[in-house]
Amino acid sequence: MDPVEVGEWLGGRPQQLIFLTGLDPNNKESHSALVNTLGARCSDRIPLNFRLVSGELALPQKTKNKCGKGILRRDWPMKYLEKIPALIVLFLDLDWDHASWSEKKTEAENQFQHLEMILLPQNELMSCAKYVISRPVSFSSYLC
């Protein structure tokens, strides 16, 4: 039996990967505040790795399982800590009093369906969450 070097993930507490999509922190102050607050690490918070993604979401393609040597694959933890998220959060800016509310609602539904279509080939247990920001809020008081 060959000894295998274990990864850094085993030495510490793993940080679950969470993708945030639909945010524009460069142009919108409320989005920037949210990203900064989520990225701020408090000592009592659960270790999470937030990654801001935009445009096309590229997830690794599922491959056929090959029977290999040994019981554990040594690289599977990194796959789920660095490449495949535990949660994908789609943020949408919606103005409830907008004149073309039905168009905005349809656009939001289309974005969510597009995200689900990307996840469908993965055949993994993944979660998608929708959160609506209707007005600028202070996030720092809620998270830390």
C-alpha positions as CSV (number, residue, x, y, z in Angstrom):
1,M,0.0,0.0,0.0
2,D,1.4,3.3,-1.1
3,P,1.1,6.2,1.4
4,V,-0.7,9.1,-0.1
5,E,-0.2,12.7,0.9
6,V,-3.5,14.0,2.2
7,G,-4.8,17.4,1.2
8,E,-4.9,20.6,3.2
9,W,-8.7,20.2,3.5
10,L,-8.1,17.4,6.1
11,G,-6.1,19.6,8.4
12,G,-8.7,22.3,9.0
13,R,-12.4,22.8,8.9
14,P,-13.6,22.6,5.3
15,Q,-15.4,25.6,3.8
16,Q,-18.5,24.8,1.8
17,L,-18.6,26.5,-1.6
18,I,-21.5,28.8,-2.4
19,F,-22.0,30.5,-5.7
20,L,-23.6,34.0,-5.8
21,T,-25.0,35.1,-9.1
22,G,-27.0,38.1,-10.3
23,L,-25.0,40.6,-8.2
24,D,-23.2,43.6,-9.7
25,P,-21.0,44.9,-6.9
26,N,-19.1,47.3,-9.2
27,N,-22.1,49.3,-10.2
28,K,-24.6,48.9,-7.3
29,E,-23.8,49.9,-3.7
30,S,-26.3,47.5,-2.1
31,H,-24.7,44.6,-4.0
32,S,-21.2,45.7,-3.0
33,A,-22.3,45.9,0.7
34,L,-23.8,42.4,0.5
35,V,-20.7,40.9,-1.1
36,N,-18.4,42.6,1.5
37,T,-20.6,41.5,4.4
38,L,-20.7,37.9,3.2
39,G,-16.9,37.9,2.7
40,A,-16.2,39.3,6.1
41,R,-15.1,36.4,8.4
42,C,-16.3,36.5,12.0
43,S,-14.9,34.0,14.3
44,D,-18.3,32.5,15.3
45,R,-19.6,32.1,11.7
46,I,-19.8,28.9,9.8
47,P,-16.9,28.5,7.4
48,L,-18.3,29.2,4.0
49,N,-16.5,30.0,0.7
50,F,-18.6,32.5,-1.3
51,R,-17.7,32.9,-4.9
52,L,-19.2,35.6,-7.1
53,V,-20.1,34.2,-10.6
54,S,-21.6,36.0,-13.5
55,G,-22.5,35.1,-17.1
56,E,-22.3,31.5,-18.0
57,L,-21.9,29.2,-15.1
58,A,-19.4,26.4,-15.9
59,L,-19.7,23.3,-13.8
60,P,-17.6,20.2,-14.4
61,Q,-19.3,17.5,-16.4
62,K,-20.3,14.4,-14.7
63,T,-18.2,11.4,-15.7
64,K,-18.8,7.7,-15.4
65,N,-17.6,6.1,-12.2
66,K,-14.5,4.0,-12.7
67,C,-13.6,1.3,-10.2
68,G,-10.2,2.3,-8.9
69,K,-7.9,1.0,-6.3
70,G,-8.7,1.8,-2.7
71,I,-11.8,2.9,-0.9
72,L,-11.5,6.6,-1.1
73,R,-10.6,8.9,-3.9
74,R,-8.1,11.4,-2.7
75,D,-9.3,14.3,-4.9
76,W,-13.1,14.1,-4.3
77,P,-13.1,16.5,-1.4
78,M,-11.5,19.2,-3.5
79,K,-14.1,18.7,-6.2
80,Y,-16.8,19.6,-3.7
81,L,-14.9,22.3,-2.0
82,E,-13.5,24.1,-5.1
83,K,-15.6,23.2,-8.2
84,I,-19.1,22.0,-7.4
85,P,-21.0,24.4,-5.0
86,A,-23.2,23.2,-2.2
87,L,-25.6,26.1,-2.9
88,I,-26.2,28.5,-5.8
89,V,-27.9,31.8,-4.9
90,L,-29.5,33.8,-7.7
91,F,-30.1,37.4,-6.7
92,L,-32.6,39.5,-8.6
93,D,-33.3,43.3,-8.3
94,L,-37.1,43.7,-8.5
95,D,-39.1,46.9,-8.1
96,W,-42.5,45.8,-6.9
97,D,-44.1,49.1,-8.1
98,H,-42.5,49.0,-11.6
99,A,-44.9,49.6,-14.5
100,S,-43.8,46.5,-16.4
101,W,-43.9,44.2,-13.4
102,S,-45.1,41.2,-15.4
103,E,-42.2,41.5,-17.8
104,K,-39.7,41.7,-14.9
105,K,-41.3,38.7,-13.3
106,T,-41.1,36.7,-16.5
107,E,-37.4,37.7,-16.9
108,A,-36.7,36.5,-13.4
109,E,-38.4,33.2,-14.0
110,N,-36.4,32.7,-17.2
111,Q,-33.1,33.4,-15.3
112,F,-34.0,30.8,-12.7
113,Q,-35.1,28.2,-15.3
114,H,-31.8,28.8,-17.1
115,L,-29.9,28.1,-13.9
116,E,-31.9,24.9,-13.3
117,M,-31.1,23.7,-16.9
118,I,-27.4,24.1,-16.2
119,L,-27.7,22.0,-13.0
120,L,-29.9,19.3,-14.6
121,P,-27.0,17.4,-16.3
122,Q,-25.1,17.3,-13.0
123,N,-27.8,15.0,-11.5
124,E,-26.4,16.1,-8.1
125,L,-28.3,17.1,-5.0
126,M,-27.9,20.8,-5.4
127,S,-30.0,23.6,-4.0
128,C,-31.1,26.9,-5.7
129,A,-32.3,29.7,-3.6
130,K,-34.1,32.9,-4.7
131,Y,-33.7,36.1,-2.6
132,V,-35.3,39.3,-3.6
133,I,-33.7,42.7,-2.8
134,S,-36.5,45.3,-3.1
135,R,-34.6,48.2,-1.6
136,P,-31.1,48.9,-0.3
137,V,-30.6,47.4,3.2
138,S,-27.7,47.3,5.7
139,F,-26.5,43.6,5.7
140,S,-23.7,44.0,8.3
141,S,-26.2,44.1,11.2
142,Y,-27.8,40.9,10.1
143,L,-24.7,38.7,9.5
144,C,-22.1,39.7,12.2
